[in-house]
Amino acid sequence: MATNDKPNQFQITVPTEVEDGVYSNFAVITHSSAEFIMDFIRMLPNGGNPKVKARVVMAPEHAKRLMYALNDNVAKYEKVNGPINLHDRRQNPPFSGPQGEA
């Protein structure tokens, strides 16, 4: 009997409180020999101290798989939308405009 189900497929449920996602424009990644820790932060101009909005902890193997998946998806995005231009890496946070003096 033939089936349309592919092996190792499963349904992913996104809880209501998670489905809107969390916006982040800055990330800090640290690691130990056992895990990678990714803190996702929202930085706003004149917004006070930035706060971690989400933290993801994963094993090194999963971090590497995530890296490959991101590379693949960025390549697909750029193929359709053109290159993503990165600004000067030293510009953190990524805001411009008048700068105040103290």
NORGIFEN-V881802 format. One record per residue. N is the residue number from 1. RES is the residue in one letter. NEAR is the number of other C-alpha atoms within 8 Angstrom. Layout:
[[N,RES,NEAR] [N,RES,NEAR]]
//
This chain:
[[1,M,2] [2,A,3] [3,T,4] [4,N,4] [5,D,5] [6,K,5] [7,P,4] [8,N,4] [9,Q,6] [10,F,4] [11,Q,4] [12,I,4] [13,T,4] [14,V,6] [15,P,6] [16,T,6] [17,E,5] [18,V,7] [19,E,7] [20,D,6] [21,G,5] [22,V,6] [23,Y,5] [24,S,10] [25,N,8] [26,F,9] [27,A,9] [28,V,8] [29,I,8] [30,T,7] [31,H,8] [32,S,6] [33,S,4] [34,A,7] [35,E,10] [36,F,13] [37,I,11] [38,M,11] [39,D,12] [40,F,13] [41,I,14] [42,R,12] [43,M,11] [44,L,7] [45,P,5] [46,N,4] [47,G,7] [48,G,5] [49,N,4] [50,P,9] [51,K,7] [52,V,9] [53,K,10] [54,A,8] [55,R,9] [56,V,7] [57,V,8] [58,M,9] [59,A,9] [60,P,9] [61,E,6] [62,H,8] [63,A,10] [64,K,8] [65,R,8] [66,L,8] [67,M,8] [68,Y,8] [69,A,8] [70,L,8] [71,N,8] [72,D,8] [73,N,8] [74,V,8] [75,A,8] [76,K,8] [77,Y,9] [78,E,10] [79,K,8] [80,V,6] [81,N,6] [82,G,7] [83,P,6] [84,I,5] [85,N,4] [86,L,5] [87,H,5] [88,D,5] [89,R,6] [90,R,4] [91,Q,8] [92,N,6] [93,P,6] [94,P,5] [95,F,7] [96,S,4] [97,G,4] [98,P,4] [99,Q,4] [100,G,4] [101,E,3] [102,A,2]]
//
